[in-house]
Amino acid sequence: MNAYSNMAMGALLSTVFVLMSVSIASEGLFHSKAPEKPGFAIVAEEAPSAGGEAAAPAAVPIAQLLAKADATAGAAVFKKCQACHSGEKGGPNKVGPDLWDIVNRPIAGHAGFSYSAALKDFSKGGSVVWDFEHLNHFLAAPKAYVAGTAMGFAGVKKDDERANLIAYLRSLADSPAPLPTP
């Protein structure tokens, strides 16, 4: 080897030695211990492997829940939805479609919004509508009810909160849909 090769190799090895020394020293000075318990646990529900409409049946029929639902309380629950949906007449589409006049609107039928393939398939070409039953099951667990939907919301688990939300969504219309008879 010539002198220049030896100098280049020595410079490289010296640089590696200095970097390793600094790394070891900084680890000793700034070592942080693992926390005793994690700050929070992320719980994710798994979608059913069979696909399709595999949501747990509702314990109480939606008609009974809507009979005592409070649309004003549903407005407070709707705040969870406002990050992705608007609820005003002619409102803009956000991550999700505008929810004005959602009750009895065809599923995946809001003009100007690009729905997931799973929701388009579920709608059967627009022949299925967002009636109270579909809203109830979908809002309870979106990914379980329509496997493959792009809606990343975990769902509203409490029956009374979900009924209040559906009552509020019903009120977002020029002429609200009639309530089902309990």
Summary of the structure (lengths in Angstrom):
residues: 182
radius of gyration: 27.4
end to end distance: 93.5
largest distance: 95.4
contacts: 453
relative contact order: 0.17
helix: 40%
strand: 1%
